[in-house]
Amino acid sequence: MTMSNDDIIMPKRFRTERPSHGPYRARAPGRGPVIDQDGNEIPDPGMRAQFEAFRFDFGNNAANPFANLTREQRLARLDAIAKLLDVAFILPGTNIRYGIDGLIGLIPIVGDLITTAISLWLVREARALGAPWHITARMLANVAVDGVVGMVPLAGDAFDVMFRANVRNVKMLKKWMDKQPRI
């Protein structure tokens, strides 16, 4: 098998190179880089300007809405989440209150893991607010009891509705914060 002179003289093209009718060609969208006569890539000036203006600023209030909240605002947020988890709805025809903790807890195992994770986030926020170790330990005990007993089918869901660990934890945190001097 012999090679023709064209195979010997012509170098192989790269995948990004396309045959063109002149040394410079317009770039079609999604076709790869533009290559000049010497084989160098010509940068696209339009895309560079778009990406230089795109920056992340996590220190700014607009980028992170929870960055500069006061203690009272953070406590109000924790209180709202605890009420949503434990006492947001009323069972029609009764005075029994339940929250999404009881609803999500109906999903076996996974639902209880999700609600326990949210409850642990509340404890983490309490610790970030400066709660001492004994308050945090009691809060963790409430979450552990709620999580472990909540895993029992049906009886655990009824316990979730009645125990209200998140409301207890926020009440405990508020009581501790009321005793602290204002700075």
WOTAVEN-V500527 format. One record per residue. N is the residue number from 1. RES is the residue in one letter. PHI is phi in whole degrees, -180 to 180 (* if undefined). OMEGA is omega in whole degrees, -180 to 180 (NA if undefined). BURIAL is b if it has 9 or more other C-alpha atoms within 8 Angstrom, else e. Layout:
[[N | RES | PHI | OMEGA | BURIAL] [N | RES | PHI | OMEGA | BURIAL]]
//
This chain:
[[1 | M | * | -178 | e] [2 | T | -114 | 179 | e] [3 | M | -98 | 176 | e] [4 | S | -82 | 179 | e] [5 | N | -63 | 180 | e] [6 | D | -64 | 179 | e] [7 | D | -68 | -177 | e] [8 | I | -77 | -174 | e] [9 | I | -80 | -174 | e] [10 | M | -80 | 176 | e] [11 | P | -73 | 178 | e] [12 | K | -71 | 180 | e] [13 | R | -89 | 173 | e] [14 | F | -79 | -180 | e] [15 | R | -63 | -177 | e] [16 | T | -75 | -180 | e] [17 | E | -82 | 177 | e] [18 | R | -121 | 176 | e] [19 | P | -65 | 180 | e] [20 | S | -135 | -178 | e] [21 | H | -94 | -179 | e] [22 | G | -152 | -178 | e] [23 | P | -67 | 179 | e] [24 | Y | -118 | 178 | e] [25 | R | -134 | 177 | e] [26 | A | -74 | -178 | e] [27 | R | -88 | 175 | e] [28 | A | -82 | -179 | e] [29 | P | -60 | 177 | e] [30 | G | 76 | -176 | e] [31 | R | -102 | 180 | e] [32 | G | 98 | -175 | e] [33 | P | -76 | 175 | b] [34 | V | -92 | -177 | b] [35 | I | -113 | 178 | b] [36 | D | -87 | -176 | b] [37 | Q | -63 | -177 | e] [38 | D | -85 | -180 | e] [39 | G | 91 | 179 | e] [40 | N | -90 | 179 | e] [41 | E | -80 | 178 | e] [42 | I | -99 | -178 | e] [43 | P | -69 | 178 | e] [44 | D | -88 | -176 | e] [45 | P | -69 | -178 | e] [46 | G | -67 | -178 | e] [47 | M | -72 | -178 | e] [48 | R | -61 | -179 | e] [49 | A | -65 | 179 | e] [50 | Q | -66 | -176 | e] [51 | F | -81 | 177 | e] [52 | E | -69 | 180 | e] [53 | A | -81 | -176 | e] [54 | F | -95 | -179 | e] [55 | R | -137 | 176 | e] [56 | F | -98 | 177 | e] [57 | D | -135 | -176 | e] [58 | F | -81 | 178 | e] [59 | G | -80 | -178 | e] [60 | N | -79 | -179 | e] [61 | N | -64 | -179 | b] [62 | A | -70 | -179 | e] [63 | A | -78 | -179 | b] [64 | N | -129 | -175 | b] [65 | P | -67 | -179 | e] [66 | F | -101 | -173 | e] [67 | A | -67 | -171 | e] [68 | N | -116 | 178 | e] [69 | L | -81 | 175 | e] [70 | T | -77 | 178 | e] [71 | R | -61 | -179 | e] [72 | E | -66 | 179 | e] [73 | Q | -68 | 178 | e] [74 | R | -66 | 178 | b] [75 | L | -66 | 177 | b] [76 | A | -64 | 177 | e] [77 | R | -64 | 178 | e] [78 | L | -62 | 179 | b] [79 | D | -64 | 180 | b] [80 | A | -65 | 179 | e] [81 | I | -67 | 179 | e] [82 | A | -63 | 178 | b] [83 | K | -66 | 177 | b] [84 | L | -63 | -180 | b] [85 | L | -71 | -169 | b] [86 | D | -112 | -171 | b] [87 | V | -137 | -174 | b] [88 | A | -74 | -174 | b] [89 | F | -123 | 177 | e] [90 | I | -117 | 176 | b] [91 | L | -68 | -175 | b] [92 | P | -58 | 179 | e] [93 | G | 84 | 179 | e] [94 | T | -133 | 176 | e] [95 | N | -109 | -178 | e] [96 | I | -85 | 179 | e] [97 | R | -102 | 177 | b] [98 | Y | -145 | -179 | b] [99 | G | -130 | -179 | b] [100 | I | -71 | 174 | b] [101 | D | -59 | 179 | b] [102 | G | -70 | 179 | b] [103 | L | -74 | 179 | e] [104 | I | -66 | 179 | b] [105 | G | -64 | 177 | b] [106 | L | -69 | 175 | b] [107 | I | -76 | -175 | b] [108 | P | -59 | 175 | b] [109 | I | 60 | -177 | e] [110 | V | -63 | 180 | e] [111 | G | -62 | 179 | b] [112 | D | -68 | 177 | b] [113 | L | -66 | 180 | b] [114 | I | -65 | -178 | b] [115 | T | -68 | 176 | b] [116 | T | -67 | 178 | b] [117 | A | -64 | 178 | e] [118 | I | -65 | 178 | e] [119 | S | -65 | 177 | b] [120 | L | -67 | 176 | b] [121 | W | -64 | 177 | e] [122 | L | -61 | 178 | b] [123 | V | -66 | 178 | b] [124 | R | -62 | 177 | e] [125 | E | -64 | 177 | b] [126 | A | -63 | 178 | b] [127 | R | -65 | 178 | b] [128 | A | -67 | 177 | e] [129 | L | -78 | 176 | e] [130 | G | 105 | 180 | e] [131 | A | -63 | -179 | b] [132 | P | -72 | -174 | e] [133 | W | -63 | -177 | e] [134 | H | -71 | 175 | e] [135 | I | -70 | 180 | b] [136 | T | -63 | 179 | b] [137 | A | -65 | 178 | e] [138 | R | -66 | 178 | e] [139 | M | -65 | 177 | b] [140 | L | -63 | 177 | b] [141 | A | -65 | 177 | e] [142 | N | -61 | 180 | b] [143 | V | -65 | -180 | b] [144 | A | -64 | 179 | b] [145 | V | -63 | -180 | b] [146 | D | -62 | -178 | b] [147 | G | -71 | -177 | b] [148 | V | -71 | -179 | e] [149 | V | -70 | 179 | b] [150 | G | -65 | 179 | b] [151 | M | -73 | 178 | b] [152 | V | -71 | -178 | b] [153 | P | -61 | 179 | b] [154 | L | 60 | 179 | e] [155 | A | -64 | 178 | e] [156 | G | -67 | 178 | b] [157 | D | -68 | 176 | b] [158 | A | -65 | 177 | b] [159 | F | -64 | 177 | b] [160 | D | -57 | -179 | b] [161 | V | -67 | -175 | b] [162 | M | -87 | -173 | e] [163 | F | -77 | 177 | e] [164 | R | 54 | -176 | b] [165 | A | -62 | -176 | b] [166 | N | -69 | 177 | b] [167 | V | -65 | 177 | b] [168 | R | -60 | -178 | e] [169 | N | -65 | 180 | b] [170 | V | -68 | 177 | b] [171 | K | -63 | 178 | e] [172 | M | -64 | 179 | b] [173 | L | -66 | 178 | b] [174 | K | -62 | 179 | b] [175 | K | -60 | 179 | e] [176 | W | -67 | -178 | b] [177 | M | -68 | 178 | e] [178 | D | -65 | 179 | e] [179 | K | -80 | -177 | e] [180 | Q | -82 | 178 | e] [181 | P | -71 | 178 | e] [182 | R | -77 | 180 | e] [183 | I | -110 | NA | e]]
//
